[in-house]
Amino acid sequence: MSSEIQPEPFSVVRGEGFPIVFAHGMGIDHRSMMMLDDAFPEGTKRIYIDLPGFGKTQALPEPGGLQDLSDWLRGTVAALVGEQDYALVGNSMGGALVRDLLGVRPEHLAGMALIAPVVDPVRAHRKVAEHTVNNPNEALTETLPESQSFDFLQMGVNQSFEAWRRYQRFILPGTRLCDREATMRLNASYRLDANPEERIGVFAGPVAIICGRQDQIVGYEDQRDLLPHYLNAVYTVVDDAGHNVHIDQPDIVREALRDWAGLLPA
């Protein structure tokens, strides 16, 4: 990573106690994860950060690739939690980042939850699902402005009015704060130095892997292949859910996270 001064993270903190740090996906910000906050019990400190170039955290200096982002996250988490035990939650790109962090800095990491995580940064290598909408809602979709609804329609499969309101509240605001030039640099160097699982070997802490069955971005099969590396993993494939699985089926995702959080240290 560049020796230039690195950006300070913008974060929102909820609660006190055992720290859980959240890493969101590409093109959005910390709010995309905060809709899941009520899945976590009292006695946990939820730290929602904006990754560099997203939300209110300044972009990384060049080159600003995926490995640079991972190195930044490693240093940021170390500064946030110090020498205490903690857990990580990663969504989409954030799922690749937290696995890479585990591979490089396993000390004090007690557990990890992955929501529709990127497994292989090379999109052509992924086993992805078919994006199908079982219950199209033309009364909604025909009235949506294209400038706001593209991601909702392309990644989600739940076209209910409730899902659209969740998207408007938790996803759309972050897309407006995305640093487009930084995202282009990230896309141009979207790779990690090593396969995280080759570094991890096996991890015995509680792990939740939550995927959407209709996810055409990262799929759900590559995530199942991670299971031999995580001895205490619960792998959940959610029906009628795409890449925005927590927007499509939030109650199921919250239940899986609630079960996982119950296994973390008190």
Secondary structure as UniProt FT lines:
FT   STRAND          11..14
FT   STRAND          18..23
FT   TURN            26..27
FT   HELIX           31..34
FT   TURN            35..36
FT   HELIX           37..39
FT   TURN            42..43
FT   STRAND          44..49
FT   TURN            52..53
FT   TURN            55..56
FT   HELIX           66..81
FT   TURN            82..83
FT   STRAND          86..91
FT   HELIX           93..104
FT   TURN            107..108
FT   STRAND          109..115
FT   HELIX           123..125
FT   HELIX           138..141
FT   TURN            142..143
FT   HELIX           146..155
FT   HELIX           161..170
FT   HELIX           172..175
FT   TURN            176..177
FT   HELIX           180..188
FT   HELIX           196..200
FT   STRAND          203..212
FT   TURN            213..214
FT   HELIX           221..224
FT   TURN            225..226
FT   HELIX           227..229
FT   STRAND          230..238
FT   HELIX           245..248
FT   HELIX           250..261
FT   TURN            262..263
//
